[in-house]
């Protein structure tokens, strides 16, 4: 059953295949949402990456109940219902608890090393209600790099 709408915010500093990320997330999650939208926020200088600030800018333009904060180099390889996972965990979550190095060749994803546990914290793909993000005032604008 399709529920609600989601906006994925992708922060970028160029050089990544944003269209591949968008296509992957759209295909992975369109069966769980009525609408899947994307906002790309790009840093166009050579200063240290302002990831948190870029997400804070992007969320200003979100008018959906749900948001996903994704890095520009993340590809989903498993389907899951993020709303069910949110409800199961009782709030915002990081979608991947493991990281794995893969390569994409001829549109096929190949794993090249064993998965490693990911340290706790924000990164890769975070999912939450938009109001959760706004209630904690987003990321600190003082964290850079």
Secondary structure, DSSP 8 states (H G I E B T S, - for coil): ---SEEEEEEEE-SSS-HHHHHHHHHHHHTTT-SEEEEEEEE--SSSS--HHHHHHHHHTT--SSEEEEEETT----S---HHHHHHHHTS-EES-SEE--EEEETTEEEE-S--EE--SSS-SEEEEEHHHHHHTTSS-TT---
